[in-house]
Amino acid sequence: MASYLPQQNNAGIHEDIVSTPTKRERRKSHQQDEDLSTRYRRGEIIGRGANGTVYQGLDTFTGKLVAIKEVPARRNDLSFSKLMSEVQLMAKLQHRHIVGYHGAELDENAGVLIIYQEWVPGG
């Protein structure tokens, strides 16, 4: 599976960062080499909509709950580049009123983009 993180371009190639990376960026950079699907364990379905399915998940490294969103995605679909742009924007946003982004990966065999986000109870 291909991981999509803030410092990567659409080809999944790490891009150089000119400034000194923040703590958050260093953590994301460290995740580049890990398979996110082994770090996060998917649990029960907590929501379903037109754009995909959301599961409650567990971060096996920290023991914290996460939200795991699976969105249908194929590289050759017209909407794929828009979806990837949204994921890249989500990765850059950091604010106390915005759900935190942990990473994303494309499972080309299943045809889904899996997005790992902060767990927000009741949200």
Secondary structure by P-SEA (a helix, b strand, c coil): ccccccccccccbbbbbcccccaaaaaaaaaccccccccccccccccccccbbbbbcccccccbbbbbbbccccccccaaaaaaaaaaaaaacccccccccccccccccccbbbbbbcccccc
